[in-house]
Amino acid sequence: MESSVLDCLGVEIIGVMSPVSICMFLVVLLVYSLSSPSATITTAANLVYAENPSDTAAQKLEGALLNALVFIILIALVTFLLVLLYYYNCTAFLRHYTRFSAFFVLASMGGSILLSLLQRLSIPLDAVTAFILLLNFTVVGVLSVFAGAIPILLRQCYMVCLGIIVAAWFTKLPEWTTWTLLVALALYDLVAVLAPGGPLKLLVELASSRNEELPALVYEARPTVAPRNAVALGFLVAGVSDSEASRIELQVVSRDSVVINNDNAENRNNNDEGERSPLVGGMRFGEVVNEEMSPLVEMNGVGDNEDEGVRREIGDRGIKLGLGDFVFYSVLVGRAAMYDLMTVYACYLAIISGLGCTLILLSVCRQALPALPISITLGVLFYFLTRLLMEPFIVGTASNLMMF
């Protein structure tokens, strides 16, 4: 029985789903440990309307829609500004901005969560020791995320920590604003990645034309072995905020695994400015295909031996998932945790299913797909179905001794 390239994706998919699951689990623990019904914060996501329990449902919905609209406009403006800066080669500024963002999240927001945990758990710790611990945690975190020659496990742990901290803060938003914002972000992500003039699409095209990485906070499931003389095929799963660059790299070691057509080689030498072929057989060693290409393309021009070589080497690539995806997946589950555990479990299954569907669709659509829409749509749908239908049914049957 022939094996498919999809059969080789299992380890890599688990390598992404595991940290996402850990992030959501720890956010749920923080919500149960720290949150209170009256704990709300004022951020860019609720500048226009401050939700009041005495407001009517219509007022809450209208205010939540205004909050989401303002937040999406701000996100779009900032992203277009990043596109402009990247277009004019302000890459150094963008890298420093990303480092500062990570430092601020770990030091300020992480410090606030640390202080709340110390108070809630009644841990005796003086201010000087707490400050030194927080400073060391922050500095090591920034170095781990951005510096080279850092163990990949340490980098992955700090990326998950960043997602947990930001998600824990977003769970303090009012309920109506939270749900409206999640839906609006999923729609924005869809437009930003797939629309011709979408900001994330523009960033990817610029990075692809320059053959360089975008400065972004991205979780990496890196390969443990880096093959030499590799050909890289990449695709992007773009999220929001700092999740512009999420790709799979397929690396083929053997020179024989790529069939180079002599006629195509002559045409490329005569016309270097022409279009790059999307086919594996039309690539030269070291070339990078357009980032919107799926790695699971039809291997036209590649024989059975080459296809087997591709499948053997899929394990040498790594999946990258943007930090924004971690954050908003966890925000959804954290908000569900404020209701009950049954809803948390339903939302978790919906998010993981949506993430799996997104990764599979990438092998079919041959273009960049956003990571939020499917998971967020399923998560929101399962939340309300569980809360409005499943929970009353289970409670009613259990109270009448129809279930044990």
N, C-alpha and C positions, 0 to 999 in steps of 0.2 A: 504494500500500500504506500503510495507516494506521500511524502511529507510536504507540508506547505510552509512558506516563510512565516505564516502566522503561528506555526507550532513553536518557532524559536523566540516568539515575543513574550512567552510566559514569565521568564525570569525578570525581564526588563519591566514588564507591567507590574509585577509584584514589587519590584524595586522602587516604583513610584507610589503604588497604593499603600505600601507599608508605612512610609513616613506620613502620608496624608491621614491614614487611620490613627497613627500615634498622635499627630497634631490635634485631630478632632477629639480624641479620647481625653487628652490633657486639658483641652479647653473646657470640656464638659466638667471635669474635676474642678477646675478653677471656678466655673460658674456656680457649682454646688457649694464650693468652699467660701467664696467671697461675695457673690452678688446678693443684693437685697432688692425688694420690689421698688424701693424709692431711689435706688442708685441710678442716676442718669448723668450723662456728660453733654457738654456743648461742643460740637465740632462743626466742620464744614458740611456735614451730612444733615444737620438740623438747625441751620442758621435762621431759616425763614419762620419755621413753626415749632413752637415748644409744646409738645403733646401734654394735655391735661386730662386726668381721668374723668373729669366732669363734662368734657366735650362730647358731643354726639358723634355717632359713627360717621356721618357725612362730613363733619368738621375735621375729624381725624384723617379721613381718607383724602380730603382736599389738601390739608396741611402736609400730609405725607407725600403726596404727589408733587407739591411745590418744593419740598425738601429734596426729593430725588431729582427733580429737574435742575435745580441749582447745583447740586453735587455733580451731576453728569456734565453740565456745562463747564464747571471748574476743571473736572478731569480732562475734558476734551481740549480746553485751552492750554492746560499744562502739557498735555501730550503733544499738541501742535507746536508749542514752544520748544519742547525737546527735539522734535523733528527739525525745526529751524536751526537749533544749535548744532545738531548732528550734521545737518547739511553743510554748514559753514565750518565743519571740522573742529568744533569745540569739544572734542572728545575728552580732553583732560579735565575740563570743567565738569562734564557729566560724571566722570569717574569720581571726582572729589565730592560732588553732590550726593552720589550714591553712598559713598563712605560716610558722609555726614549723616545721611538718613539712617543708616544702620547704627551709627553711634548714638544718635538721638533716641532711637527706639529702645536700644538696650539700656542706655543710661537713665533716661527720663521715665519712659513708660514701664520699662522693666523694673526700675527702682521703686516706682509706685506700687507695682504688684508685689515686689519683695517686702516692702513695708507693710502692706496689708496682710500678707501671709504671716509675718512676724507677730503682728498684733492679734490676728485671729487664732494662731496656734500658741500664743503666749510664750514665745521663745525668748529667753533672756540674752539680748545681744546689744552691746553699747553702740553708740552712733559712729565712733571712729572705726571699729571693726567692720560694721556694716558698710561704711563708705569704702574701705579698702577692698572688701570682697566684691562690692559692686564695680569698683574701678577696674579690678583685675578681670572680672567677668566681661566687662565691656571692651576693654582693650584687646583681650585675647579673642573675643568674638569678632571684632573688626578685622584683626589680622588673619583670623581663620577664614573669613569669608572672601577676602580680597587678596591676601598675600599668596605667593607661590610656595611650593615645597611644603604644603600643609597636608597632614593626613586627611584623606577624603572623608573618613568617618567623623572627624572633628568638625569639618566644614558642614557636613550634612546635619549634624546635631545643632549647630548654631543657626542654620537656615530654618530648621523646625522650630527652634526657640523664637526666632523673629516672627514666624507665622503665628505662634501661640500668643505672644505678647500683643501683637496688633489685633488679632481676632478677639482676645479677651477684652480689649478696650471697645471694640465695635459692638460687642454684646450688651454694652451699657446704653445703647441707643434705645429710644422708645419703640414699642412693639410695632405699631403701624408703619413708622418710618423705616424700621429694619426690613420688613417684608417688601415694602414698596421699593426700597433701595436695591435689594437683591435682584428683583425682577428687572429694574431699570438697568442695572449693571450687566445683566445677562444680555439684554437687548443691545446695549452700547457695545459690548464685546463683540457681538455678532456683526454690527455695522463697522466697527473699527478695524476688524480683521478682513472682512470679505468685501466691503464696499470699495470701489475703485479709488476714491480719495480718502479712504480711512487712514487715520494717523498711524495705527500699528502696521498697516499694510505698507505705508510709505517708509516707515522705519526699516521694515524687513527688506524692502526693495533697495534702499540705500545701502544697508549692510551687505546685501548680496552683491551689489555692483562693486563695492569696495573689497569684498572678500575678507570681512573682519567681523568680530563679535561685537554685539551691542553691550554697552556697560549697563548691566541690569542685575537685580537680585534674583538669581535663578537656582533652584535646587537641581543638583547634578547627580545622576546615578552613573558615574563614570566607569569605563571599562578598566579592569585591573591590568590588562596588557595592551599596550599601544603598538599595533602592528606597524612595520615599516613599509614604505612604498605603497601607501594606502590610497584608495579612491574613496572620497566621502560623498554620500548622498544624504541630504538633510530635509526635514520638514519641520514646520513650526506649529506648535500649539500655543497660541498667544492668549494671554489672559489680560488683566487690566493693571493699571499702575505700573509696578515694576516687573510685570510678567510678560514682557514683549518677546522674549526669545526662549522658546521651548522647542527643542528639536531632537530628532534621532539621527545618529550618524552610523551609517553602515560602512564598514571598512573591510576591504577585500585585499588580502595579502598577496596572493599569487598573481603575477603578471599575466599568466595564462588565463585567469578568470575573466579578463576583459578582452573582447575581440575588437580590434581596431581595424576598421575598413580603410584600405589604402586610399581609395578615392575620396572618402570623407576627410582623411588626414590632409590630402593635398588641397582640398577646398578650404579647410580651416587655415592652412598655412598661407593661402592666397588671399583669404579674407578673414582677418582676425576679428573684425568688428561685426561679423555676422552673428546670427542667433546660435546659441549653444543647443546642441541636440539633446532632447530629453531622454534619449535612449542610452543605456549603459554602453552599448557597443560603439557609440559615437563620442566617447569621452577619451581625453588624454589623461595620463597619470598625473595626479595632483590637482585636476580641475574639480570645481565644486558646482554641482547643478543648482539651478534656481531654487531658492529656499522654500518656494511654495510647492515643490515637487514632493510627492509622497515617496518614502524609501521603498515601498512595496509596489513599485511600478511593474508593468508587464515587461519581462526581460526580452524584448525584441532584439534579435541579433545575438542572443546569448544561448548557447547550447545547454544540454542537460548537465554536463560537467561544471559549467560555469554557475548554473543555478544551485547545484549542490555546494559549490564553493561559497556562494553568497550566504546560504543557510548556515554553513559551518562558521562563518565569521560574524554572524549577527550578534553572537554573544560578546564580541569585542567592542560594541558600541555602548553609548550611554544615553539615557533619556533625560531631558531637562524639562522641568516644570516650574513655571513662574511662581513667585512668592504670593502674588495676588490671588492665585487659585487656592493655595493653602489657606489664606486668610478668609476668603468668603465661603469656602466649604465649611470651615470651622465656625464661622459666624452663624450659619444656618443651623448647624447642629447645636451650638451653644444656646441659641434662642429656643430651640426645641427642648433643651434641657430645663428651661424655666417652666415647662409645662409638666411633662412626665417622661419616664424612661422608655415607655412603649413608643412614644413619638420620636425619641432620639434614635432608637433602633431602626424605625422605618425610614427616617431621613438619612441615616448612615448608609443603609442598603441602597437607597435611591441615588445618593451621590456617587458611591462606588460603581454602581451599574452605569450611571451616566458617563463617568470617566472611562470605563471600559468601552462603552459604545463610541466615545469620541476617538479613542485610539484605534478602534477597528475601522471606523469611517475614514480615517486618514489613509488607510490602505486601499480604499475604494475611490475616493474623490480626487486624489492626486493634486490636492491644493491645501493651503493652510486652513485649519479649522480652529475656532476659538474653543477654549477648554471649559468655559463657564456655562453656556446656554443649556446644554442637555442636562448636566448635573443639577444646576440650580432649578430648572423647570421641574425635573422629577422630584427634587427635594421639597420644593414648595408645595407641589401637588400632593405628595405623600403626607406632608405635615397636616394639611387641612383635611384630607381624607381620613387620616388616623384620628385627628382631634374631633372631627364632626360626625364620623360614621363608625369607625372601628371601636373607639374607646367607649361610647355609649352602649354599643352592642355587647362588648365583652363585660362591662360592668353590670349591665342589666341581666345577662345570662348567669353571671357568677352570683349576683345577689339573689337570684331565684334558684340557686343550686343546680343549674343546668350544666355547669362546667366545674371541673375539679382540678 
